[in-house]
Each structure stands twice: as C-alpha cells, then as structure tokens.
Amino acid sequence: MQSIGERLEEARKRKGVTIREAAEATKIRGDYLNSFENNNFQINVPDIYVRGFLRSYCNFLKVSSEKVITDYNAELLGEAKAAKREHREFFGRMELQQTPLVSEESKTAAPNSIQEEKSQTDEDDSGRFGFLDKIDKEAAIKIGIVAAIAMMLLLVIIWLFRTLTSGGIDDTVATNSTGLVPTQQTTSSPSANNNAPSQATESIVLIATGDVRVSVTERNTGRVLLDYFPMVAGQREPIEKSGPVKIDYTAGENLQVEVRGTAYGTGKTGQNYSTIP
C-alpha cells in the first residue's frame, strides 16, 4: 500500500507541477510540502495546522483529503503505540539490570517504580488521544459560532418586527405631554374656533417638513384614516377624525400636526407615534 507521501508525490507529478509551483498555488511553504511527500509530518507547527495543510494540498492535487487524513490519524496512533512499547521495554531493561537488595529501602522503592510506570503510561494515553480532543474542540467552536449567528439574526428579526408594529409612548395634546411642541400659530378656521360648539368630528392637518410616511388610526373604532401615506416637504394633508387618533410616522422630526389652528412638532425623531385626543 502506498504511503501518504508517495500518493502526494505521485499526484503532484501526474499534475505536472513542481514543489515550488504547488507552494505558490496553495500558499503553503515548500519545505512543508516536501516533508509531507517524505512522510515527515513533524514540521514544528500545531497538529491542527498540519491537518489543514494536508487538506489544502490534497484538494490542489485532486486527491481524497478524507482518505489522507484517515491514514494520517492511523499513523499517529501507530506512533503512540510504538512510543508506549518503547517505554515499557525501557523500564523492563532497567528492572533486569537492577540488583535486588534485602533492605527496607528496596521494599519501598518498588511501589515507587510501579507508580512512575503507571504515570508514564497515562501520559502516553493522553498524547495518543490528544489529537481527537482537538478535533472535538474544532467542531464545538464551529457549532458555537453558527448558534451565535443564528441567535443574533433571530434577535434582529424580532426587533424589526416590533419596530414596524409598535411606536413610542402615548401622548396627550390637551396637556402637551405628548411631546407635540407648538411651532407656530396659524389662522384659525371656523371649524377650529375654540368658541365654536363641539362637533362629532374634528379636522387636523398633517404638515410634512421633510420626507415621511404617516398612518392615522382612530383609537375607539380602529378605523384607518391614512395608511402608510408618503409625504414630502411642504405637503399638507387634512384629516377628519372622530375621537382620539393614533398617528404613526417613520420620521418624527419631519412631521407637524396642526390642531385647532396651532401647529405642533412631534418632539420625537425616527419611527414613533403620538396620540391626539
């Protein structure tokens, strides 16, 4: 069976490129690629980078990166097992060379040797499975990033929905607590005269000082008098209302409301609403 390096070298030669050309195409150092083709993966970089370089090089050479990574993992396991056997043989040779001494000191030294061998074995096992932990960490990080992005998108959608379907705090023109601010006194029309008898309906005038869209809805009946109506600077739009109304607007700074001959500013900016009694 071909080794990883043999497969990579054969694929590169079949593609007709040199190590230098492959390095320029993949942005991977040429000495790293040369080491890979010689089955040397000890290039003094973290294991996660070695795997990334292998995947990139395989994709460039049109070689199955999954098969190469699987073989690379198997090679790591083999190296870990070989290292474990070496340590055990080393301790076995040490035990054969030692001369037993009949004393309390030799009796206490034996448990210490067993404890050291067990500690060394645990270190070998942790090294053997360390690369698997790295893979699990990579997957966990990716899942966490995707979940965070999804949560942020959900919060943005909720915020947009609430912004489009709601306004600010209700106000009252009569006590001037709505935020409507008098801007100028206009000539009162007969229907807006304070001394005139009360009527079932009342006229108000929407005045645009800039681009704005306005919706007007009667509070008591829910009847829509104006539905997302676009207005430009200087435009006046009279409204006949019966009872209190809610005025929604996209740019409060660009809207005034004339009530009984007096023009009021909304006192608000951006998307919001005001209530006229």
Backbone torsions as a table, in degrees:
resi	resn	phi	psi	omega
1	MET	NA	136.6	179.9
2	GLN	-69.1	143.9	174.8
3	SER	-79.2	171.5	178.7
4	ILE	-59.4	-46.1	-177.8
5	GLY	-63.3	-39.1	180.0
6	GLU	-64.9	-41.5	178.9
7	ARG	-64.2	-42.1	-179.5
8	LEU	-65.3	-44.5	-179.2
9	GLU	-63.7	-43.4	-179.4
10	GLU	-63.2	-42.1	-179.8
11	ALA	-65.4	-38.1	179.3
12	ARG	-65.7	-44.7	-179.8
13	LYS	-66.5	-36.4	177.6
14	ARG	-65.0	-31.9	178.3
15	LYS	-76.9	-19.0	176.5
16	GLY	80.1	34.1	179.5
17	VAL	-123.9	156.2	177.0
18	THR	-92.2	170.2	176.4
19	ILE	-58.8	-41.1	-178.8
20	ARG	-63.4	-44.3	179.6
21	GLU	-65.2	-39.1	178.3
22	ALA	-65.5	-38.6	179.5
23	ALA	-64.4	-41.3	178.9
24	GLU	-66.4	-35.6	-178.4
25	ALA	-74.8	-37.0	-175.6
26	THR	-97.1	-8.8	-176.7
27	LYS	62.4	29.5	177.3
28	ILE	-112.3	138.2	-177.8
29	ARG	-56.5	141.1	-177.3
30	GLY	-64.8	-33.9	179.8
31	ASP	-68.5	-29.0	175.0
32	TYR	-66.4	-46.0	-179.6
33	LEU	-62.7	-40.5	178.8
34	ASN	-63.5	-38.6	177.6
35	SER	-64.8	-41.0	179.3
36	PHE	-60.2	-43.8	-178.6
37	GLU	-68.7	-17.8	175.7
38	ASN	-99.2	15.0	178.6
39	ASN	59.9	32.7	176.7
40	ASN	-113.5	110.4	-177.3
41	PHE	-109.2	8.4	176.7
42	GLN	-90.8	83.2	-174.9
43	ILE	-111.0	20.2	175.5
44	ASN	60.8	38.0	172.2
45	VAL	-132.4	157.8	178.6
46	PRO	-56.4	152.7	-176.6
47	ASP	-59.2	-33.9	-178.4
48	ILE	-63.6	-33.2	177.5
49	TYR	-72.5	-37.8	177.8
50	VAL	-58.5	-45.3	-180.0
51	ARG	-63.6	-40.8	178.8
52	GLY	-63.9	-41.5	178.2
53	PHE	-63.9	-41.6	179.5
54	LEU	-61.8	-44.3	-179.9
55	ARG	-61.9	-44.7	-179.3
56	SER	-63.0	-43.6	-178.4
57	TYR	-66.1	-40.5	177.7
58	CYS	-62.8	-43.7	179.7
59	ASN	-62.2	-37.6	179.6
60	PHE	-67.5	-37.8	-178.2
61	LEU	-87.6	0.0	-178.2
62	LYS	62.5	40.8	176.9
63	VAL	-111.0	145.8	-179.4
64	SER	-62.2	108.8	-178.9
65	SER	-68.8	-32.6	-179.5
66	GLU	-64.1	-42.0	179.9
67	LYS	-65.1	-40.8	-179.2
68	VAL	-66.6	-43.0	179.6
69	ILE	-65.0	-38.1	177.4
70	THR	-61.6	-44.7	178.4
71	ASP	-65.7	-35.5	178.6
72	TYR	-64.9	-42.1	177.2
73	ASN	-62.3	-41.5	178.8
74	ALA	-62.8	-37.8	179.8
75	GLU	-66.8	-37.6	177.3
76	LEU	-63.4	-42.4	178.0
77	LEU	-61.9	-41.5	178.9
78	GLY	-62.5	-41.4	178.9
79	GLU	-64.6	-38.3	-179.5
80	ALA	-66.0	-41.7	179.2
81	LYS	-66.2	-40.0	179.2
82	ALA	-63.0	-41.1	178.8
83	ALA	-63.9	-38.4	178.8
84	LYS	-63.8	-42.4	178.6
85	ARG	-63.8	-39.0	179.6
86	GLU	-60.7	-43.6	-179.8
87	HIS	-64.0	-41.8	-179.1
88	ARG	-65.6	-42.3	178.3
89	GLU	-64.0	-37.4	179.3
90	PHE	-61.9	-48.0	179.2
91	PHE	-66.6	-32.0	177.3
92	GLY	-64.8	-42.6	178.4
93	ARG	-64.1	-38.0	179.0
94	MET	-63.4	-40.6	-179.1
95	GLU	-66.1	-37.5	179.8
96	LEU	-68.0	-32.5	-177.3
97	GLN	-78.8	-22.3	-177.6
98	GLN	-74.5	142.8	177.0
99	THR	-100.6	120.7	-178.4
100	PRO	-61.7	137.0	176.7
101	LEU	-117.0	133.2	-179.2
102	VAL	-86.1	87.7	178.5
103	SER	-158.8	166.8	179.1
104	GLU	-66.9	-28.2	-177.8
105	GLU	-66.6	-41.2	-179.5
106	SER	-68.3	-33.6	180.0
107	LYS	-66.1	-36.2	-179.3
108	THR	-81.7	-22.2	-178.6
109	ALA	-74.1	-30.6	-177.3
110	ALA	-60.9	-49.9	177.8
111	PRO	-58.7	-35.1	179.8
112	ASN	-64.4	-39.0	178.9
113	SER	-64.0	-41.8	178.3
114	ILE	-62.4	-41.7	-178.9
115	GLN	-64.8	-39.8	179.4
116	GLU	-65.7	-41.2	179.3
117	GLU	-64.0	-40.6	178.7
118	LYS	-63.7	-40.8	178.8
119	SER	-63.1	-41.1	179.8
120	GLN	-65.4	-39.1	179.0
121	THR	-63.3	-40.4	178.1
122	ASP	-62.9	-38.0	179.0
123	GLU	-66.0	-39.1	178.4
124	ASP	-63.2	-42.9	-179.8
125	ASP	-63.5	-40.3	-180.0
126	SER	-66.1	-37.5	177.5
127	GLY	-66.9	-35.9	-177.4
128	ARG	-66.2	-37.1	-177.2
129	PHE	-99.1	4.6	-179.0
130	GLY	-62.2	-39.8	-177.9
131	PHE	-66.8	-30.5	176.2
132	LEU	-66.7	-38.2	177.4
133	ASP	-62.6	-36.3	179.4
134	LYS	-63.8	-40.4	179.3
135	ILE	-62.8	-43.7	179.1
136	ASP	-62.3	-38.7	179.4
137	LYS	-65.9	-40.6	178.0
138	GLU	-59.6	-45.9	-179.9
139	ALA	-63.6	-40.0	-179.9
140	ALA	-65.0	-40.0	179.2
141	ILE	-64.3	-44.2	179.8
142	LYS	-62.6	-43.6	178.8
143	ILE	-62.6	-40.7	179.2
144	GLY	-63.4	-40.5	179.3
145	ILE	-64.9	-44.9	179.3
146	VAL	-61.8	-41.8	180.0
147	ALA	-64.5	-40.1	179.5
148	ALA	-64.9	-42.0	178.7
149	ILE	-63.9	-42.9	179.1
150	ALA	-62.1	-40.7	179.0
151	MET	-65.1	-40.7	178.8
152	MET	-63.8	-41.9	178.2
153	LEU	-63.2	-40.1	179.2
154	LEU	-63.5	-42.8	179.1
155	LEU	-64.7	-38.5	178.2
156	VAL	-64.2	-43.1	179.7
157	ILE	-62.7	-43.4	178.5
158	ILE	-62.6	-42.3	-179.6
159	TRP	-63.4	-44.2	179.1
160	LEU	-62.3	-41.5	-179.8
161	PHE	-62.8	-45.1	-179.6
162	ARG	-68.0	-34.4	179.6
163	THR	-66.7	-39.5	-177.7
164	LEU	-76.1	-23.5	-175.5
165	THR	-106.4	0.5	179.9
166	SER	-139.9	166.0	179.9
167	GLY	-125.3	-146.6	-179.3
168	GLY	-94.4	-145.9	-177.5
169	ILE	-91.7	137.1	178.7
170	ASP	-59.2	144.0	179.9
171	ASP	-125.3	169.6	177.5
172	THR	-133.9	121.3	-177.4
173	VAL	-67.8	-35.8	-173.6
174	ALA	-58.9	-38.6	-179.2
175	THR	-100.3	0.4	-179.2
176	ASN	59.6	30.1	176.8
177	SER	-95.7	3.1	-178.2
178	THR	-78.2	-18.3	-170.4
179	GLY	97.3	-8.2	174.3
180	LEU	-68.6	123.5	-173.6
181	VAL	-113.0	126.0	179.2
182	PRO	-57.6	131.8	178.6
183	THR	-110.1	-38.2	178.9
184	GLN	-162.7	154.4	177.0
185	GLN	-93.7	123.5	177.9
186	THR	-106.7	166.6	-178.9
187	THR	-67.8	125.9	-177.8
188	SER	-73.2	134.4	174.9
189	SER	-86.6	162.2	-178.3
190	PRO	-55.7	-36.0	-177.4
191	SER	-75.4	-18.1	-177.7
192	ALA	-100.4	5.0	-178.4
193	ASN	-67.8	129.1	-178.7
194	ASN	-65.6	-24.9	-178.9
195	ASN	-85.4	-7.1	-178.9
196	ALA	-73.7	150.4	179.8
197	PRO	-64.4	147.9	-179.4
198	SER	-64.2	144.5	-179.1
199	GLN	-122.6	165.4	-179.9
200	ALA	-68.9	-31.5	179.9
201	THR	-119.5	160.5	-179.5
202	GLU	-142.0	147.2	-180.0
203	SER	-100.8	135.4	168.1
204	ILE	-127.5	159.6	-177.8
205	VAL	-126.4	127.1	174.1
206	LEU	-89.1	129.5	-177.1
207	ILE	-121.9	120.8	179.8
208	ALA	-92.1	129.3	173.4
209	THR	-104.3	1.2	178.7
210	GLY	-171.8	-178.1	-179.9
211	ASP	-66.4	130.7	-178.8
212	VAL	-160.9	149.7	172.6
213	ARG	-113.2	136.3	-171.6
214	VAL	-129.5	139.0	170.9
215	SER	-124.2	138.7	-179.8
216	VAL	-126.9	126.3	-178.3
217	THR	-132.0	133.3	176.3
218	GLU	-70.8	131.4	-177.0
219	ARG	-66.9	-43.7	-172.1
220	ASN	-74.9	-37.8	-173.4
221	THR	-105.3	-18.5	-176.3
222	GLY	77.5	7.1	-178.4
223	ARG	-72.9	132.8	-179.2
224	VAL	-88.4	116.7	179.5
225	LEU	-90.3	-27.7	-180.0
226	LEU	-150.2	129.6	-172.7
227	ASP	-118.2	101.1	176.5
228	TYR	48.7	50.9	-172.7
229	PHE	-82.4	125.8	-179.5
230	PRO	-80.8	137.4	178.0
231	MET	-133.3	150.2	178.3
232	VAL	-118.7	167.8	-176.3
233	ALA	-55.5	131.3	178.4
234	GLY	90.4	-9.5	-178.0
235	GLN	-78.8	139.6	177.3
236	ARG	-119.4	134.3	-178.3
237	GLU	-130.6	106.2	178.8
238	PRO	-74.2	143.7	179.9
239	ILE	-129.6	129.9	172.9
240	GLU	-97.0	115.4	-177.1
241	LYS	-119.1	158.3	175.7
242	SER	-129.3	102.9	-176.3
243	GLY	87.8	-172.4	-176.9
244	PRO	-68.2	148.3	178.6
245	VAL	-131.2	153.7	174.4
246	LYS	-106.3	127.5	-179.7
247	ILE	-110.9	111.7	175.4
248	ASP	-95.8	140.1	-179.8
249	TYR	-145.5	154.4	-178.2
250	THR	-89.5	-21.0	-179.4
251	ALA	-144.7	91.4	-175.8
252	GLY	-60.0	-28.3	-179.2
253	GLU	-70.6	-15.8	-178.0
254	ASN	-104.9	19.5	-176.3
255	LEU	-135.3	137.5	170.6
256	GLN	-125.6	154.7	179.2
257	VAL	-125.7	122.7	178.5
258	GLU	-93.4	117.0	-178.9
259	VAL	-123.7	119.6	179.5
260	ARG	51.9	42.7	174.4
261	GLY	87.7	-4.0	-179.9
262	THR	-114.1	130.4	179.2
263	ALA	-90.3	131.9	-179.9
264	TYR	-119.7	140.6	168.7
265	GLY	-85.6	157.7	-178.3
266	THR	-72.8	-24.5	-176.2
267	GLY	73.1	11.5	-176.8
268	LYS	-132.3	163.4	177.3
269	THR	-125.9	156.9	177.5
270	GLY	69.7	-161.4	-178.2
271	GLN	-76.4	125.8	-177.3
272	ASN	-166.3	-168.7	174.6
273	TYR	-153.0	162.4	176.0
274	SER	-136.8	156.5	178.9
275	THR	-115.2	130.9	177.8
276	ILE	-109.4	123.7	-178.5
277	PRO	-72.6	NA	NA
